[in-house]
Amino acid sequence: MIQLDLGEAIGMERSEISKIENGKKNVEFNTMVRLAEALAVELSDFFTPVFKPR
């Protein structure tokens, strides 16, 4: 999903989605819930460490 589509799905501007992706904007809990729903993932997926082999 591209930023524009994601923004439309949760009622947020594409530029704000970009800021979130790049760590330049803090995200409120309610926004995180809407993001998880739009992306069809669990909210906990945002916090689960990703294993990266060396």
trRosetta pair geometry for C-beta under 8 A, 3 or more apart (Angstrom, degrees):
i j d omega theta_ij theta_ji phi_ij phi_ji
1 5 4.9 -121 -168 87 90 125
1 6 5.1 107 132 -59 120 93
1 9 7.7 -21 -173 -7 144 145
1 38 7.5 -172 136 145 171 98
1 39 6.8 -136 31 -108 141 75
2 5 5.1 91 57 11 73 102
2 6 7.0 -144 97 -4 35 92
3 6 5.7 -59 -143 41 31 110
3 7 6.0 34 158 -22 67 108
3 14 4.6 90 128 -153 106 89
3 17 4.3 165 -155 95 94 134
3 18 5.8 22 -140 -59 155 80
3 21 7.4 -81 -97 -19 115 141
4 7 5.8 -55 -148 36 26 112
4 8 6.5 24 155 -16 62 106
4 14 4.8 -15 -88 -90 60 128
5 8 5.8 -56 -149 37 30 110
5 9 6.3 33 152 -24 65 107
6 9 5.6 -54 -148 32 32 115
6 10 6.6 -4 164 8 65 107
6 12 7.9 -29 123 63 77 106
6 17 5.4 118 91 -129 117 150
6 35 7.4 32 -175 -132 113 79
6 38 5.9 113 -144 132 73 140
6 39 7.3 14 -122 -68 112 89
7 10 6.7 -78 -147 50 25 85
7 11 7.7 -92 170 85 58 8
7 12 4.7 -108 -144 84 76 71
7 13 5.6 -27 -161 148 138 10
7 14 4.6 -108 -11 -72 156 53
7 16 6.9 120 -119 56 113 94
7 17 4.9 -109 -67 -26 96 129
8 11 7.7 33 -165 -71 26 33
9 34 7.9 161 120 164 85 95
9 38 4.0 117 124 -135 134 126
10 31 7.1 87 162 -150 138 70
10 34 4.1 112 -138 143 114 121
10 35 6.2 -13 -72 -73 161 55
10 37 8.0 129 -93 66 101 99
10 38 5.2 -83 -52 -38 101 147
11 34 7.7 -62 33 -180 92 155
12 16 4.8 -104 172 78 106 132
12 17 6.0 124 108 -52 117 86
12 31 7.3 67 -66 -140 146 111
13 16 4.6 97 64 1 84 102
13 17 7.3 -146 100 -4 48 83
14 17 5.5 -52 -153 33 39 114
14 18 6.4 43 149 -22 67 103
15 18 5.5 -49 -152 33 35 117
15 19 6.6 39 150 -21 64 101
16 19 5.6 -48 -150 33 36 114
16 20 6.6 39 150 -20 64 101
16 25 6.4 -37 -160 31 70 179
17 20 5.7 -53 -153 34 33 113
17 21 6.4 35 150 -20 66 106
18 21 5.6 -54 -148 36 32 113
18 22 6.2 11 160 -3 66 114
19 22 6.1 -68 -142 49 27 99
19 24 4.3 -93 -157 77 79 101
19 25 3.7 65 129 -17 114 120
20 23 7.9 38 180 -67 28 25
20 24 7.8 -84 -52 52 19 67
20 25 5.1 -57 -71 67 59 110
20 27 5.6 63 -129 -72 113 115
20 31 7.9 -143 -100 141 145 132
20 35 7.9 -145 147 -93 159 150
27 31 5.0 -127 -169 86 88 124
27 32 5.3 101 136 -60 123 91
27 35 7.6 -25 -164 -9 142 145
28 31 4.7 93 60 5 80 105
28 32 7.2 -145 96 -7 42 86
29 32 5.5 -56 -152 34 35 113
29 33 6.5 37 151 -21 67 102
30 33 5.6 -49 -151 31 35 114
30 34 6.6 33 151 -15 65 104
31 34 5.7 -54 -149 38 35 110
31 35 6.2 39 151 -22 67 105
32 35 5.5 -51 -146 36 32 114
32 36 6.3 35 155 -20 65 104
32 43 6.3 79 138 -142 103 100
32 46 6.3 -86 -160 10 114 171
33 36 5.9 -54 -150 35 29 111
33 37 6.5 28 153 -16 63 107
33 43 6.2 -19 -103 -93 61 126
34 37 5.7 -55 -148 38 32 111
34 38 6.2 30 156 -18 66 108
35 38 5.8 -58 -145 39 29 109
35 39 6.1 11 161 -4 66 114
35 46 7.8 71 96 -75 124 135
36 39 6.1 -67 -142 48 25 100
36 41 5.3 -102 -151 76 74 77
36 42 6.5 -19 -166 153 126 14
36 43 4.5 -63 -67 -81 168 62
36 45 7.1 141 -127 42 104 105
36 46 6.9 -90 -79 -28 106 116
37 40 7.4 23 -178 -75 31 40
41 45 4.4 -76 164 41 118 154
41 46 7.8 119 112 -43 127 76
42 45 4.9 119 64 -20 76 97
43 46 6.2 -41 -178 15 49 111
43 47 7.9 19 139 3 67 106
44 47 5.7 -71 -161 47 52 102
44 48 6.0 63 144 -43 81 101
45 48 5.6 -42 -135 17 37 117
